[in-house]
Amino acid sequence: MNFLNPLGLILTLILPIIAILHFKKQQVVERKISYIGLWDEVIKEIQGIRHNRINQYLLLLLQLLIGLLIIMALARPVLVKPFEGDNITIALDCSMTMQAKENDTTRFEMAKEAIKEYLKEIDDDVLISLIALKGSSERIAKDAEKSDVIGILENLECTYETLNIKKADEIINLDSEKCRIFSDKHLNLEYKHIKVGSKFMNIGIIYGSYDYYSNTALFRVKNYEKARKTIVVSLEDEQGRKDIQRLDIEGNTTVDVSWPKVWENSQILSMSVLEDDMLKEDNKFLLPIGNRFKAKVLMLGENYFLRNALLSIPCINVDFKSEYEVQKNEYDLYILNTKHLENQLPKEANIWYLNPTTNMIDGSIDTYSKIEVLDDNFSADINSHNLYIENSFTLKNDGDMNTVLRVEEKPVMSYRIEKDTKKIYSTIDWNKTNMPLQPDFPVLIENIVKWFLKDKKNWYEPGEYIYIGGDDFKFIAPSGLKIDALSKPVILNEIGIYKLMKKDKAMKSFVVNPSKETIENYEYGDDNSTLFEGYTHSRTATILDLKNILIVILLILLVVEWEVYRRSV
C-alpha cells in the first residue's frame, strides 16, 4: 500500500492524546453512608459502574478508530496492484524478397529498425517472443526481455528461402495471439501487419529446364512491375561461351525463353537478366546439364535388350557390372539381373529386381498371352497394344504391391514404395516377348527409370538439405565456407554451387537456385512504406484509491460511537 499524501500520517501523534483525555474524564467518587441498609443500593450501583466501564472501553476504541480513519483519509492511501507482465510475439519476414534494396537499404534492415521503434513503446516488463518467417519458420526467442530481443535482431540475417505462409501461420498460432508481423508483403494472416517497403520493381528468373533430346534450354522469366519492360538476357556456360536475347515483357506477366542447340560438352548453363532492379538474387539461374550432374544407374548382370534401352536414355549415366562390392550408396538406381545380391546393397537404394525371389512367385502361364500396361506412371507415350509374351512367371498379388504390367489378369511387373525407397519386381523374360522389337520398348524403360528418379533433384532450393554422412566428407559453400558433413544433414542456405570434397578431391556438385515460387505467389502494393496506426503495446500497473472507502467506514463508526456514548451516559 502506498500513500499519495504521506505527510498526513504525522497526525497519528494525536491518537495518544485521545486516550489521555478519555481516561482523565474517569474520576472515583467517595460517598459516606450512615445506614448499612444502603449496601443493597451500593451493590446495584457497582454493578452499573462495571457495565459503564465496558461501554467506556468500547467508546475509547471507537474514538481511536475514528481518529485513525480520519488520518488515513488525509494521507490518501492507494492500493497498487503490481503488473504481472504480458507477452507479445514479433514475427519478422526473413525470406528472400526482404533483401530487395531501396535507397541502398534492404527491406530487412528497414524491418529491423521498425521493430526497434516498436519496442520503444513497450513496457520493460513485457516478455517478447521473436519468430523468423521463412521456408521453415522458427521461433528464435521465447519470453525474452527487450534488450535480449534487440541483441538477437542485430545478429539475425535474411535468408534466400521462400516464405511458406501456411507454416508461418502454424508457428505463430502456437506462440501467441498478440502478434505483430513485419514484412514487405500483403500477407493474408489475421494479425497486425506492419509493412515496410514501397512498390516492387523486379525482373526475376523463376524456373529452368533442359531437354536432352532436342538439346534445348528453357527458362521462365517474370516481370513483377505493372509497366511493360524491355530487357536483355544472356546464356553462358562454364567455358565462357555466351549468347544474348532481347525480351519485351508486359507488366505482371511471365514469359518462356528458349535456347536451342546449346553448346556441346557444357556442364552448367548460367542464365542472367542484365537489368538493374531491386532484387539481384533472382537475376541469375544455374542449370546443371553435364555428365557429372546426371543420375547414376548400375546394372548388375547381362541383358542385351535392356542394356541398349538404358544407353539410349540421355539423362542418365549407366555402369554395367557382373559383380558388386559392398559400398556406400553411390548410385541412384540399381538394376539386378542376378540373384542373392539384395543384402549387399545399401538399405536406402532404389532397386529394380529382374529375378525376384521364389517366395514372390505365384505361378506360371504357359500360353502365348497379351501384356497390358496398367499404371499411368509407366504408360506415357506408349501407343502399341500388340505386346505379347510366352511362358511367363507371375507375381503374388500382395496388398502393398501395385501392378505395372499384367498377363491374363495376373501381375508380371509390380512396384512398392518403402519409406524413401522404391522397388520394382519383374518376372518378364525379355527373350520370350516381342516387347524389345517394338518402338515403344525404350520408351517404357525410360518411363520406368524416370519413375525411380523423379524425386531426384538436378538443383535445390534454399533451405533444403542433403545428407551424405561420413567424417571424410566436407562441403564448400558458394561463399567458400567449409562445412563438415559428419553424420548430419547439410542445410543449403546459399545460392550457387556447393562442392562435396573428400580429401581435397571434388566428388560431386550441388546447384542451389531461388525457388520458382520465391515471390511469384505474393502481391505487392504500390503504397509507400507505412506503419499501421495503433500498433503500440503498453501496459501500466493498476491503482485503487482507498479514500472513499475509508470515508464510508468512518461514517459508520461515527454512528456506532454515538450510540455507545448515549447508552453509557
C-alpha positions in Angstrom: 0.0 0.0 0.0 1.2 3.5 -0.9 0.1 7.0 0.2 -0.5 9.9 -2.1 -0.1 12.3 0.9 2.2 10.6 3.3 2.7 13.8 5.4 -0.9 13.2 6.7 0.4 10.3 8.8 2.0 12.8 11.1 -1.4 13.3 12.6 -1.1 9.8 14.2 0.5 11.7 17.1 -2.9 12.8 18.3 -4.1 9.3 19.0 -2.3 9.1 22.4 -3.8 12.5 23.3 -7.3 11.0 22.7 -6.5 8.1 25.1 -5.2 10.5 27.8 -8.3 12.7 27.6 -10.5 9.7 27.8 -9.0 8.3 31.0 -8.8 11.8 32.6 -12.6 12.1 32.5 -13.0 8.9 34.6 -12.9 10.1 38.4 -13.6 8.0 41.6 -16.4 9.4 43.7 -16.3 8.7 47.5 -19.5 8.5 49.5 -20.1 8.3 53.3 -23.1 6.3 54.5 -24.8 6.3 58.0 -27.1 3.4 57.4 -25.9 -0.1 56.5 -29.1 -0.9 54.8 -27.9 1.2 51.9 -25.4 -1.5 50.9 -28.0 -3.1 48.7 -28.2 0.1 46.7 -24.4 0.4 46.6 -24.1 -3.1 45.2 -26.6 -2.3 42.5 -24.7 0.9 41.7 -21.3 -1.0 41.5 -22.9 -3.4 39.0 -23.9 -0.4 36.9 -20.4 1.0 37.1 -19.0 -2.2 35.7 -21.3 -2.1 32.8 -20.4 1.6 32.1 -16.7 0.7 32.2 -17.2 -1.8 29.4 -19.0 0.9 27.3 -16.2 3.3 28.1 -13.5 1.0 26.8 -15.6 0.3 23.7 -16.1 4.0 23.3 -12.3 4.6 23.5 -11.7 2.0 20.9 -14.2 3.6 18.5 -12.8 7.0 19.0 -9.2 5.7 18.3 -10.5 4.0 15.1 -12.3 7.2 14.0 -9.2 9.2 14.5 -7.1 6.7 12.6 -9.6 6.7 9.7 -9.5 10.5 9.5 -5.7 10.4 9.4 -5.7 7.6 6.7 -8.2 9.6 4.6 -6.0 12.7 4.8 -2.9 10.6 3.8 -4.8 9.2 0.7 -3.8 5.5 0.7 -3.8 3.7 -2.6 -3.6 0.0 -3.3 -1.2 -0.6 -6.2 -1.7 -3.9 -8.0 1.7 -5.0 -9.3 1.9 -5.6 -13.0 2.4 -9.3 -13.5 3.8 -8.9 -17.0 2.4 -9.5 -20.5 3.8 -11.2 -23.6 3.7 -10.5 -27.3 5.1 -12.1 -30.4 7.0 -10.3 -33.1 7.3 -12.1 -36.5 10.0 -10.9 -38.9 9.9 -11.8 -42.6 13.3 -13.3 -43.3 12.5 -14.5 -46.8 14.4 -13.6 -50.0 12.4 -10.6 -51.1 13.4 -8.8 -47.9 16.8 -8.4 -49.5 15.3 -6.0 -52.0 17.1 -2.6 -51.7 15.5 0.8 -51.6 17.9 3.8 -51.3 20.8 1.4 -50.6 18.9 -0.1 -47.6 17.4 -3.6 -47.7 13.8 -4.1 -46.6 15.2 -6.5 -44.0 17.1 -3.6 -42.4 14.0 -1.4 -42.6 12.0 -4.1 -40.8 14.7 -4.3 -38.1 14.6 -0.6 -37.5 10.8 -0.6 -37.4 10.9 -3.4 -34.8 13.3 -1.3 -32.6 11.0 1.7 -32.8 8.1 -0.5 -31.9 10.0 -1.9 -28.9 10.4 1.6 -27.5 6.7 1.9 -27.0 6.6 -1.4 -25.0 7.0 -1.6 -21.2 10.2 -3.1 -20.0 8.4 -5.9 -18.2 6.7 -7.2 -21.3 8.0 -10.5 -22.4 8.7 -10.9 -26.1 8.8 -13.9 -28.4 10.6 -13.5 -31.8 9.8 -15.6 -34.9 11.8 -15.7 -38.1 9.4 -16.2 -41.0 10.9 -18.1 -44.0 10.5 -21.5 -45.7 10.7 -23.4 -42.4 9.7 -20.6 -39.9 11.2 -20.9 -36.4 11.0 -19.3 -33.1 14.3 -17.9 -32.1 13.4 -16.3 -28.8 10.8 -17.2 -26.2 9.6 -14.8 -23.5 12.7 -12.7 -23.8 13.3 -9.1 -22.5 13.6 -6.1 -24.8 17.3 -5.9 -24.5 17.8 -9.5 -25.4 15.5 -9.2 -28.4 17.4 -6.2 -29.7 20.7 -8.2 -29.4 19.2 -11.1 -31.3 18.0 -8.8 -34.1 21.5 -7.4 -34.5 22.8 -10.8 -35.4 19.8 -12.1 -37.4 20.3 -12.4 -41.2 18.0 -12.6 -44.1 17.7 -15.9 -46.0 17.2 -16.9 -49.6 14.2 -19.1 -48.8 10.7 -18.8 -49.9 8.1 -17.7 -47.3 5.8 -20.5 -46.6 2.6 -18.8 -45.4 0.9 -22.0 -44.0 3.9 -22.9 -41.9 4.3 -19.3 -40.7 0.7 -19.2 -39.6 1.1 -22.5 -37.7 4.1 -21.5 -35.7 2.5 -18.1 -34.9 -0.7 -19.8 -33.6 1.4 -22.0 -31.4 3.2 -18.9 -29.9 0.7 -16.1 -29.1 -2.4 -14.4 -30.3 -0.8 -11.0 -29.7 1.4 -10.8 -32.8 2.9 -8.1 -35.0 4.2 -9.1 -38.4 6.9 -7.1 -40.1 7.1 -7.8 -43.8 7.2 -6.2 -47.3 4.2 -8.4 -48.5 0.5 -8.2 -48.0 0.2 -11.4 -46.1 -3.3 -12.9 -45.6 -2.8 -13.6 -41.9 -5.1 -12.5 -39.1 -2.6 -10.4 -37.2 -1.4 -6.8 -37.1 0.7 -6.3 -40.2 3.4 -3.7 -40.2 4.5 -3.2 -43.8 7.9 -2.0 -44.9 9.0 -1.0 -48.4 7.2 0.6 -51.4 6.3 -0.8 -54.8 8.3 -3.8 -56.0 10.3 -3.3 -59.2 11.9 -6.5 -60.3 12.6 -8.9 -63.2 13.3 -12.4 -62.0 14.0 -15.9 -63.3 11.7 -18.4 -61.7 12.4 -21.7 -63.4 14.8 -23.5 -65.7 14.9 -26.9 -67.5 16.9 -28.8 -70.2 15.7 -31.2 -72.9 18.5 -33.7 -73.6 16.8 -34.9 -76.8 16.5 -31.5 -78.5 19.5 -30.0 -76.7 17.3 -27.0 -75.7 17.5 -24.9 -72.5 14.2 -23.4 -71.4 13.8 -20.6 -68.8 10.8 -18.8 -67.3 11.1 -15.0 -66.6 8.6 -12.8 -64.8 8.1 -9.0 -64.8 6.7 -8.0 -61.3 6.1 -4.4 -62.3 2.9 -3.1 -63.8 4.6 -1.4 -66.7 6.0 -3.1 -69.8 9.7 -3.7 -69.7 12.3 -4.3 -72.4 15.3 -6.3 -71.0 18.4 -8.2 -72.2 19.0 -11.7 -71.0 22.1 -13.8 -71.6 23.1 -17.5 -71.5 26.6 -18.6 -70.7 28.4 -21.9 -69.9 31.4 -22.6 -67.7 33.7 -22.3 -70.7 32.7 -18.7 -71.3 30.6 -19.3 -74.4 27.8 -16.7 -74.4 24.6 -15.7 -76.3 22.1 -12.9 -75.6 18.4 -12.2 -76.4 16.2 -9.1 -76.1 12.8 -9.6 -74.5 9.7 -7.4 -74.3 7.6 -8.4 -71.2 4.2 -7.0 -70.3 3.6 -5.9 -66.7 2.9 -8.7 -64.2 3.5 -11.3 -66.9 5.5 -14.5 -67.2 7.3 -15.5 -70.5 9.3 -18.5 -71.6 12.8 -18.1 -73.1 14.4 -20.9 -75.0 17.9 -21.5 -76.3 18.0 -24.3 -78.9 21.3 -26.1 -79.9 23.2 -25.5 -76.7 27.0 -25.8 -77.0 28.4 -29.3 -76.8 30.1 -30.5 -73.6 28.6 -27.8 -71.4 28.3 -28.7 -67.8 26.5 -25.7 -66.3 24.4 -23.2 -68.1 24.0 -19.7 -66.5 21.0 -17.6 -67.4 21.2 -14.0 -66.4 18.9 -10.9 -66.5 21.0 -7.9 -67.5 18.7 -5.4 -65.7 19.2 -3.2 -62.7 16.3 -3.9 -60.3 15.6 -4.1 -56.6 16.4 -7.9 -56.1 19.6 -9.2 -57.6 19.4 -12.7 -56.2 16.8 -13.9 -58.7 18.6 -12.4 -61.7 20.7 -15.5 -62.2 19.8 -19.1 -62.7 22.2 -22.1 -62.9 21.1 -25.1 -64.9 23.3 -28.3 -64.5 23.3 -30.4 -67.6 26.7 -32.1 -67.7 27.6 -35.7 -67.1 28.6 -35.2 -63.5 25.1 -33.9 -62.7 23.2 -36.9 -64.4 21.6 -39.6 -62.4 23.8 -42.7 -61.9 22.4 -46.2 -62.7 24.1 -49.5 -62.1 23.0 -52.7 -63.9 24.3 -56.0 -62.5 24.2 -58.9 -64.9 23.7 -59.0 -68.6 20.7 -58.4 -70.8 21.2 -57.2 -74.3 17.8 -55.6 -74.9 17.7 -53.7 -71.6 21.4 -52.6 -72.0 20.6 -50.9 -75.3 17.5 -49.3 -74.0 19.3 -47.8 -71.0 22.1 -46.5 -73.2 19.5 -44.6 -75.3 18.4 -42.5 -72.3 20.5 -39.3 -72.4 19.7 -38.0 -68.9 21.5 -40.8 -67.0 25.0 -42.4 -66.7 24.9 -46.2 -66.7 27.5 -48.6 -65.5 27.4 -52.3 -66.3 29.0 -54.8 -63.9 28.9 -58.5 -63.3 29.8 -58.2 -59.6 29.1 -55.7 -56.9 31.2 -54.8 -53.9 29.6 -53.6 -50.7 30.0 -49.8 -50.5 28.0 -46.6 -49.8 25.0 -45.7 -51.9 26.7 -44.0 -54.9 24.0 -44.9 -57.4 20.5 -43.6 -57.8 19.2 -46.8 -59.2 20.3 -50.5 -59.1 19.0 -52.9 -61.7 19.6 -56.5 -60.7 19.6 -59.3 -63.3 21.4 -61.6 -60.8 20.3 -63.3 -57.6 21.3 -63.2 -53.9 22.6 -59.6 -54.0 19.8 -57.9 -52.1 21.6 -58.0 -48.7 24.7 -56.4 -50.2 23.0 -53.3 -51.5 22.5 -50.1 -49.4 19.3 -50.1 -47.4 18.2 -46.8 -48.9 18.7 -48.0 -52.5 16.2 -47.9 -55.3 16.2 -51.4 -56.9 14.7 -53.0 -60.0 14.6 -56.8 -59.5 14.6 -58.7 -62.8 14.8 -62.0 -60.9 12.6 -61.9 -57.8 13.0 -64.5 -55.1 10.9 -67.6 -55.3 8.7 -66.6 -52.3 7.3 -63.8 -54.5 6.4 -66.1 -57.4 2.7 -67.0 -57.6 2.8 -69.4 -60.6 3.3 -69.6 -64.3 1.5 -69.1 -67.6 2.4 -71.4 -70.4 0.4 -69.9 -73.2 1.2 -67.0 -75.6 -0.6 -64.1 -73.9 -1.1 -60.4 -74.3 0.7 -57.9 -72.0 -1.3 -55.0 -70.6 0.2 -51.7 -69.3 -1.9 -50.6 -66.3 -0.3 -47.8 -64.4 -0.3 -44.3 -65.9 3.1 -43.5 -64.5 4.6 -46.0 -66.9 2.3 -45.8 -70.0 3.1 -42.3 -71.1 3.8 -42.0 -74.9 3.2 -45.7 -75.4 0.9 -46.3 -78.3 1.4 -50.0 -79.1 -1.1 -52.5 -77.9 0.4 -55.6 -79.6 2.6 -56.7 -76.8 2.8 -60.5 -76.1 4.8 -62.9 -74.0 5.3 -66.7 -74.0 5.7 -68.8 -70.9 5.9 -66.3 -68.1 6.0 -66.5 -64.3 3.5 -64.3 -62.3 3.9 -62.4 -59.1 1.9 -62.7 -56.0 -0.8 -60.0 -55.7 0.1 -58.6 -52.3 -1.9 -55.8 -50.8 1.1 -53.4 -50.7 2.1 -54.0 -54.4 0.9 -52.0 -57.4 0.7 -53.7 -60.8 2.5 -52.2 -63.8 2.2 -55.0 -66.3 -0.1 -58.0 -66.2 -0.8 -61.1 -68.2 -4.2 -62.8 -68.1 -5.2 -60.7 -65.1 -2.1 -61.6 -63.2 0.9 -59.2 -62.5 4.2 -59.8 -64.1 5.7 -56.4 -63.0 4.7 -54.6 -59.8 6.2 -51.9 -57.6 6.2 -51.0 -54.0 7.3 -47.7 -52.2 9.0 -48.3 -48.9 9.7 -45.0 -46.9 12.1 -43.1 -49.1 13.0 -46.0 -51.5 11.3 -47.6 -54.4 11.2 -51.2 -55.6 10.1 -52.8 -58.8 9.8 -56.6 -59.2 9.6 -58.1 -62.8 9.3 -61.7 -64.0 9.5 -61.0 -67.7 12.0 -62.9 -69.8 12.8 -60.3 -72.5 13.8 -63.2 -74.8 10.3 -64.6 -74.7 8.4 -61.4 -75.6 8.0 -59.2 -78.6 8.4 -56.0 -76.5 12.1 -55.3 -77.4 11.1 -55.4 -81.0 8.6 -52.6 -80.6 9.5 -48.9 -80.9 7.7 -48.3 -77.5 10.2 -50.6 -75.6 12.9 -47.9 -74.9 10.0 -45.5 -74.0 8.7 -48.0 -71.4 12.2 -48.5 -70.0 12.7 -44.7 -69.8 9.4 -44.3 -68.1 10.4 -46.9 -65.5 13.8 -45.1 -64.9 12.2 -41.7 -64.7 9.7 -43.1 -62.1 12.6 -44.2 -60.0 14.4 -40.8 -60.4 11.5 -38.3 -60.4 12.3 -37.2 -56.9 16.0 -36.8 -57.7 16.8 -33.1 -58.0 19.0 -31.5 -60.6 19.1 -28.4 -58.5 17.9 -27.5 -55.0 16.1 -24.6 -53.4 17.5 -22.5 -50.4 16.6 -24.1 -47.1 16.6 -27.7 -48.4 19.1 -30.1 -47.0 21.1 -33.1 -48.2 22.6 -36.0 -46.2 25.9 -37.5 -47.1 27.3 -38.9 -43.9 30.9 -39.8 -43.2 33.7 -37.9 -41.4 35.9 -37.7 -44.6 33.5 -35.5 -46.5 33.4 -31.7 -46.4 31.2 -29.2 -48.2 32.4 -26.0 -49.7 29.6 -23.4 -49.9 29.4 -20.9 -52.7 30.8 -18.3 -50.4 33.8 -20.5 -49.7 32.7 -21.6 -46.2 33.8 -25.1 -45.4 31.1 -27.4 -43.8 31.8 -30.7 -42.1 29.3 -33.3 -43.3 29.9 -35.6 -40.3 26.7 -37.6 -39.8 24.1 -34.8 -40.0 22.3 -33.2 -42.9 23.7 -30.1 -44.5 21.3 -27.2 -45.0 21.8 -25.4 -48.3 21.5 -21.8 -47.2 23.3 -20.1 -50.1 22.6 -19.6 -53.8 25.2 -21.1 -56.1 27.2 -24.3 -56.3 28.1 -26.5 -53.3 31.0 -28.8 -53.8 31.3 -32.1 -52.0 35.0 -32.8 -51.2 36.8 -35.9 -50.0 40.5 -35.4 -49.1 40.7 -32.3 -51.2 39.1 -34.1 -54.2 35.8 -32.8 -55.7 33.3 -35.7 -55.6 30.1 -34.1 -56.5 28.4 -30.7 -57.0 25.0 -29.4 -55.9 23.4 -26.4 -57.5 21.1 -24.1 -55.5 18.7 -21.7 -57.2 16.0 -19.4 -56.0 12.7 -21.1 -55.7 10.3 -20.8 -58.6 7.8 -19.5 -56.1 10.2 -17.2 -54.4 7.9 -14.2 -55.0 5.6 -15.5 -57.7 2.5 -16.0 -55.5 2.6 -12.8 -53.4 1.1 -9.5 -54.4 2.8 -6.2 -53.6 1.1 -2.9 -53.1 2.1 0.4 -54.7 1.8 2.3 -51.4 4.8 3.8 -49.7 6.4 2.4 -46.6 3.8 2.5 -43.9 3.4 1.6 -40.3 -0.2 0.8 -39.3 -1.6 3.2 -36.6 -2.4 1.8 -33.2 0.2 -0.9 -33.3 1.9 0.1 -30.0 1.6 -2.1 -27.0 1.9 -0.7 -23.5 0.8 -1.7 -20.0 0.8 0.1 -16.6 0.1 -1.0 -13.1 -3.5 -0.9 -11.6 -4.0 1.8 -8.9 -7.0 1.6 -6.5 -7.7 4.8 -4.4 -9.0 3.8 -0.9 -10.0 7.3 0.2 -13.8 7.0 -0.5 -13.8 3.5 1.1 -12.3 5.0 4.3 -14.8 7.8 4.4 -17.7 5.3 4.2 -16.3 3.3 7.1 -15.7 6.5 9.1 -19.3 7.5 8.8 -20.5 4.1 10.0 -18.1 4.2 13.0 -19.4 7.7 14.0 -23.0 6.3 14.1 -21.8 3.4 16.3 -19.8 5.7 18.5 -22.8 8.0 19.2 -24.9 5.0 20.1 -22.4 3.7 22.6 -21.9 7.1 24.1 -25.6 7.6 24.5 -26.0 4.4 26.4 -23.1 5.0 28.7 -24.4 8.3 29.9 
